């Protein structure tokens, strides 16, 4: 099964930017749709962005125009560029690989946005 490792989280001031990375290993990366989710303390895990195998992208309304998901199939890596960050973006961000009904998750990376 695919294994995912996120990186790039950290502490940033409101209005700043971060780029998260998710490196995949295992079965062919191009076989999976990839996505990002986030979970704030005391809340459920929410969808942030996804990119299909065919390259179609989807975003939560709360991040449209600020976040961009991209993937580098040569490097088996998916990215989440986050701009104009807000304190409400503070959460643990998780990468997911989806193959039909099966989803695989990374361990998460903390993003903290200070006001």
N, C-alpha and C positions, 0 to 999 in steps of 0.2 A: 504494500500500500504506500501511497505517497506520504512523505514526511515534510512538514512545513516549519520554517524557523523565521520568525519576524524579528526585525530590528529597526532602529531609527527613531524610537520614541524618546521622549524627554520632556523637559520643562521649557516652555516658551511663553513670552508675553502675548497678550491679546493683540491681534493684528499681524502676528508673525507667521512663519511657515515652517513646516516639517515635511520630510519625505520618508515614508515608511517603506520598508522592503520586506518581501517574503520570498525566501529561497526555498525551492522545492527539490526533493530528491526522491528517487524511486521510479515508478512507472512513468512513461512518456508524459511530460508536462503538457503537451499540446492536446492531450486527451481530456483535459479538465476545464470546465468553466471555473473562473477564479473570482473570489469576492472578499470584501472586507466588512467586518461587523464590529460593533463596539458595545461595551457594557460599562455603564457608570455605576458607582456604588449604590446599592439598594434598588437597582433597576434591572429590567430584562435586557438580554442581548438584542441589539437592534441592527438591522441592515444599514449599511453605509453606501457601498458601491459594488458593482459586479461587472465583469467583462466576459462575454460568452466566447466560446471557441471560435465563432465566426467574427468576433471583434465588435459585437454590439455592446454598448455600455449602458448601465443603469445606475441611477443615483437616488438616494433619499432626498426628499424635497429640502431637508434642512442643510444639505451640503452642496446642492446644485450651484454651479457657478464658482464654487470655492475649491472643491476637491476634484482631482482627476485620477482615474485608475488607468494604468497601462501595464503591459506585460512584454517581457523580452523572452521570447521562446528560445533563443539561442543560449541565454543565461539561466533559463528555468526560474525566472524571477518575475514577480508581480509587484508593482509599486502603487503607492497611494500618495500623490502630491497634495498636500493640504496647505492652502493659503488662507489669508484673512481669518486666522483661527480666533475662536471665541471661547470664553470660559466654559460655556455649555458643551464644547467639544471634548472636555476632559473625560477620559474614559480609558479602559484597557481596550486596545484594538487587536482584533483577531483576524487572521487570514484563514480563508476556507477554500478548499478545492472540492468541486462537486462533480461526481460522475454518476449521472442518473439519480437514483434515490439515495446514494451514499455520499456523505460529506465527511471530509477530514479537516481537522483543525490544528492550527498552531498553538503555541503556549501563550501568546499574547504579548503585547508591548504597551507600556504605560505612556499615555500622553496627558500632560498636565498643562493647562493654559491659565496663566495668572492674569488677573484684571489690573 
